[in-house]
């Protein structure tokens, strides 16, 4: 029986309605005065939506195209947290000519987060595509918000052109899957795949195109070329947003699609996941070494981190899914904290992003230096910080799946990656002090301090987080 169970999508409905209301309210404000109210209303919408995510009933709705389960809840909480952190970071941001961002910025982040949440709950390939495009179109605009600067315009244009190509490849893959399986619903795809001993070659090719389209959103090798320029050219809060919520949504799709409908043909895509994981870890570690801009450094760092997270997908097991979810949670707190510190890198009201600009920060601003050092050590994987537990669980799941070569390469990549993370610490504590930064805004102190505590005390949250991730993995894999 066809059912339109509206309640399962109540958080998304509330967030969509909130976005429309905030957009109208922003239009009615005087020019230049609408940003702060828009940001505060967006923060409130995120908090209400997060509560509704925890309270929304489980089940399917909208004629089987939308699903709400433990896995969707976990990913939505991560997505909302990433979006919330980015909006808070944007409150204190000033453009290169010392102007605040337009009021549309937090609204665009809200609509992009809405698309990401739809992706996490998709039960149909068309729902997947609609959520992906809603999220992507908002980010295209966010990247080019600073229209008066060449770097921002270049970032928006590059992301738009390459993103459109990736969307086309994804849609072509969906059409192939539909053509050979006769359905776009995940449950129907499971039955279609299991009904034959050998899946048709066209279906396998379709799966590959779907993987390619999603890989672009994750910025994994060889679909990473947009990442460094877009990270560098976009406003820092937008970069912080892109490094969080959209990646979590893409991973939610990866896990739901590959572990769900195509889980029974895992041996056919497992090797592809392994290759992408290896290339991303190795390239991310090596390419970050010569970087002198901290935003570009974080771009290559994100490529490497997504490679580590792909190890859980390559394991093709419930333990792999659980480890990936924990890793993404750890990456969220580390990444948001780093970008809060980057947002505080200002002199005389102008943003500076050179690693050399951090020289002597341990003397000029000990608190900020300590927070950034904690995040750098955590990204290396030093115990007992958040990054250590994420990497340990990811490596353990891959080892249990017999992917010994993948684990060995991951460990070596971590050693290489330690160089450029520790180089930042060395510049802060051992180089001659550079000119002091401006006093950080309260919102930046709140995010960096809160994420720093979460990184240090991650072990205290690990038990409940593991239980939550386990329920999510069981809901997905069974």
Residue pairs with C-beta under 8 A, 6 or more apart in sequence:
2 63
2 64
3 60
3 61
3 63
3 64
4 61
4 62
4 63
5 59
5 60
5 61
5 62
6 13
6 61
7 56
7 57
7 61
8 56
8 57
8 58
8 59
8 60
8 61
8 66
8 67
8 68
8 121
9 56
9 61
9 62
9 66
9 68
9 121
10 52
10 56
11 49
11 50
11 52
11 53
11 56
11 76
11 117
12 114
12 117
12 118
12 121
14 45
14 48
14 49
14 52
15 45
15 46
15 49
15 110
15 113
15 114
15 117
16 111
16 114
18 41
18 42
18 45
18 48
18 49
18 110
19 45
19 107
19 110
19 111
19 114
21 41
22 38
22 41
22 42
22 45
22 106
22 107
22 110
23 104
23 107
25 34
25 37
25 38
25 41
26 34
26 37
26 38
26 103
26 104
26 107
27 34
29 37
29 38
29 103
32 99
32 100
34 102
34 103
35 100
35 101
35 102
35 103
35 105
35 106
36 91
36 100
37 103
38 103
38 104
38 105
38 106
38 107
39 87
39 88
39 90
39 91
39 105
39 106
41 106
42 87
42 106
42 107
42 109
42 110
43 84
43 87
43 88
45 110
46 80
46 83
46 84
46 87
46 110
46 113
47 84
49 80
50 76
50 77
50 80
50 81
50 84
53 73
53 76
53 77
53 80
54 73
54 77
56 68
56 73
57 68
58 68
58 69
58 70
59 67
59 68
60 66
60 67
60 68
60 123
61 67
61 68
62 127
64 123
64 124
64 185
64 187
65 122
65 123
65 124
65 126
65 127
65 185
66 118
66 121
66 122
66 123
66 124
66 127
67 121
67 122
67 123
68 121
69 472
69 475
69 476
70 468
70 471
70 472
70 474
70 475
70 476
71 120
71 252
71 255
71 256
71 321
71 472
71 473
71 475
71 476
72 120
72 121
72 252
73 472
74 325
74 468
74 469
74 471
74 472
75 120
75 248
75 249
75 251
75 252
75 325
75 472
76 117
76 120
76 121
78 245
78 248
78 328
78 329
78 332
79 113
79 116
79 117
79 120
79 244
79 245
79 248
79 249
79 252
80 113
80 117
80 245
81 244
81 332
81 336
82 113
82 241
82 244
82 245
82 248
82 332
82 336
83 109
83 110
83 112
83 113
83 116
83 241
83 244
83 245
85 240
85 244
85 336
85 340
85 447
85 451
86 109
86 237
86 238
86 240
86 241
86 244
86 245
86 336
87 106
87 109
87 110
87 237
88 443
88 446
88 447
89 236
89 237
89 240
89 336
89 339
89 340
89 343
89 443
89 444
89 447
90 101
90 105
90 106
90 109
90 235
90 237
90 238
91 441
91 443
92 343
92 440
92 441
92 442
92 443
92 444
93 100
93 101
93 235
93 236
93 237
93 343
94 100
94 346
94 349
94 351
95 101
95 145
95 146
95 148
95 235
96 146
96 148
96 149
96 350
96 351
97 148
98 349
98 350
101 145
101 235
101 237
102 145
104 141
105 142
105 145
105 235
105 237
105 238
108 138
108 139
108 141
108 142
109 138
109 142
109 241
111 134
111 138
112 134
112 135
112 136
112 138
112 139
112 142
112 241
112 245
112 246
113 135
113 245
114 134
114 135
115 130
115 131
115 132
115 133
115 134
115 135
115 136
115 138
115 249
116 131
116 135
116 245
116 246
116 248
116 249
116 252
117 131
117 249
118 127
118 130
118 131
118 134
119 128
119 131
119 132
119 135
119 249
119 250
119 252
119 253
120 131
120 248
120 249
120 252
120 253
120 256
121 127
122 128
122 131
122 253
122 256
123 185
123 186
123 187
124 184
124 185
124 186
125 174
125 177
125 178
125 184
125 185
125 186
125 210
126 174
126 184
128 174
128 253
128 257
129 167
129 170
129 171
129 174
131 249
132 167
132 170
132 217
132 249
132 253
133 167
135 245
135 246
135 249
136 163
136 167
136 217
136 246
139 159
139 163
139 238
139 241
139 242
139 246
140 156
140 159
140 160
140 163
141 156
142 234
142 235
142 238
142 241
142 242
143 152
143 155
143 156
143 159
143 160
143 230
143 233
143 234
143 238
143 242
144 152
144 153
144 155
144 156
144 157
145 152
145 234
145 235
145 238
146 152
146 153
146 235
147 153
149 233
151 229
151 232
151 233
152 233
152 234
152 235
153 233
154 229
154 233
155 229
155 230
155 231
155 232
155 233
155 234
156 233
156 234
158 226
158 229
158 230
159 226
159 230
162 216
162 225
162 226
163 216
163 226
165 216
166 212
166 213
166 216
166 217
166 223
167 213
169 209
169 212
169 213
169 216
170 209
170 210
170 212
170 213
170 214
171 213
172 209
173 205
173 206
173 207
173 208
173 209
173 210
173 211
173 212
173 213
174 184
174 206
174 210
175 206
176 202
176 203
176 205
176 206
176 209
177 184
177 189
177 203
177 206
177 207
177 210
178 184
179 202
179 206
180 200
180 202
180 203
180 206
181 188
181 189
181 192
181 193
181 203
182 188
182 192
183 189
183 192
186 256
186 257
186 260
186 261
187 261
189 261
189 262
190 260
190 261
190 263
190 264
193 199
193 203
193 261
193 262
193 264
193 265
194 264
199 265
199 268
204 265
204 268
207 262
207 265
207 268
207 269
208 269
208 272
210 257
211 254
211 258
211 269
211 272
212 223
214 250
214 253
214 254
214 257
215 223
215 276
216 223
216 226
217 246
217 247
217 249
217 250
218 247
218 250
218 251
218 254
218 306
218 310
219 226
219 227
219 247
219 299
219 302
219 303
219 306
220 276
220 277
220 279
220 280
220 303
220 306
220 307
220 310
221 276
221 279
221 280
221 283
221 284
221 303
221 307
222 279
224 280
224 283
224 303
227 299
227 300
227 302
227 303
228 296
228 299
228 300
230 239
230 242
230 299
231 239
231 242
231 243
231 295
231 296
231 298
231 299
231 302
232 293
232 295
232 296
232 299
232 353
234 242
236 295
236 339
236 342
236 343
236 351
237 339
237 343
239 295
239 298
239 339
240 335
240 336
240 339
240 340
240 342
240 343
243 298
243 302
243 335
243 339
244 332
244 335
244 336
247 302
247 306
247 328
248 328
248 332
251 306
251 309
251 324
251 328
254 313
255 313
255 321
255 324
255 476
256 476
258 266
258 269
258 273
258 313
258 316
259 313
259 316
259 321
259 476
259 477
260 476
262 269
263 316
263 477
266 316
270 314
270 316
273 310
273 313
273 314
273 316
274 314
274 403
274 406
276 307
276 310
277 307
277 308
277 310
277 311
277 313
277 314
277 406
277 410
278 307
278 406
278 409
279 307
280 303
280 304
280 306
280 307
280 310
281 304
281 307
281 308
281 409
281 410
281 413
282 307
282 409
282 413
283 300
283 303
283 304
284 300
284 301
284 302
284 303
284 304
284 305
284 307
284 413
284 417
285 304
285 413
285 414
285 416
285 417
286 416
287 300
287 303
288 297
288 300
288 301
288 304
288 417
288 420
289 416
289 419
289 420
291 297
291 300
291 355
291 420
292 354
292 355
292 356
293 353
293 354
293 355
294 342
294 345
294 353
294 354
294 355
294 358
294 424
295 342
295 353
297 355
297 420
297 424
298 335
298 338
298 339
298 342
301 379
301 417
301 420
301 421
302 335
304 413
304 417
305 331
305 379
307 410
307 413
308 327
308 390
308 391
308 394
308 410
308 413
309 324
309 327
309 328
309 331
309 394
311 320
311 323
311 324
311 394
311 395
311 397
311 398
311 403
311 406
311 407
311 410
312 320
312 321
312 322
312 323
312 324
312 327
312 394
312 397
312 398
313 320
313 321
313 324
314 320
314 398
314 401
314 403
314 406
315 323
315 397
315 398
315 400
315 401
315 403
316 401
317 397
317 400
317 401
317 477
318 473
318 474
318 476
318 477
318 478
319 396
319 397
319 400
319 401
319 473
320 397
320 398
320 401
321 472
321 473
321 476
321 477
322 393
322 397
322 466
322 469
322 470
322 472
322 473
323 390
323 393
323 394
323 396
323 397
324 394
324 397
325 469
325 472
325 473
326 389
326 390
326 393
326 462
326 465
326 466
326 469
327 390
327 391
327 393
327 394
328 390
329 386
329 390
329 465
329 469
330 378
330 386
330 387
330 389
330 390
330 455
330 458
331 387
331 390
333 386
333 451
333 454
333 455
333 458
334 375
334 378
334 379
334 386
334 387
334 451
334 455
336 447
336 451
337 371
337 372
337 374
337 375
337 447
337 448
337 451
337 452
337 455
338 372
338 375
338 376
338 379
340 371
340 444
340 447
340 448
340 451
341 368
341 371
341 372
341 375
341 444
341 448
342 353
343 441
343 444
344 368
344 437
344 438
344 440
344 441
344 444
344 448
345 351
345 352
345 353
345 357
345 358
345 437
346 352
346 437
346 438
347 357
347 435
347 436
347 437
347 438
348 438
349 438
355 423
355 424
355 427
356 427
356 431
356 434
357 434
358 369
358 372
358 424
358 427
358 428
358 434
359 427
359 428
359 431
359 432
359 433
359 434
360 428
360 431
360 432
360 433
360 434
361 368
361 369
361 372
361 427
361 428
361 429
361 433
361 437
362 369
362 370
362 428
362 429
363 433
364 433
364 434
364 436
364 437
365 436
365 437
368 437
368 440
368 448
369 428
369 429
370 452
371 448
371 449
371 452
372 424
372 425
372 428
372 448
373 425
373 428
373 429
374 385
374 452
374 455
374 456
375 451
375 452
375 455
376 421
376 422
376 424
376 425
377 385
377 387
377 421
377 425
378 385
378 386
378 387
378 388
378 455
379 387
379 417
379 421
380 387
380 414
380 417
380 418
380 421
380 422
381 387
381 388
381 390
381 391
381 392
381 414
382 388
384 456
384 458
384 459
385 455
385 456
385 458
386 454
386 455
386 458
387 455
389 458
389 459
389 462
391 410
391 414
394 410
395 407
395 410
395 411
398 406
398 407
398 410
399 407
440 448
454 461
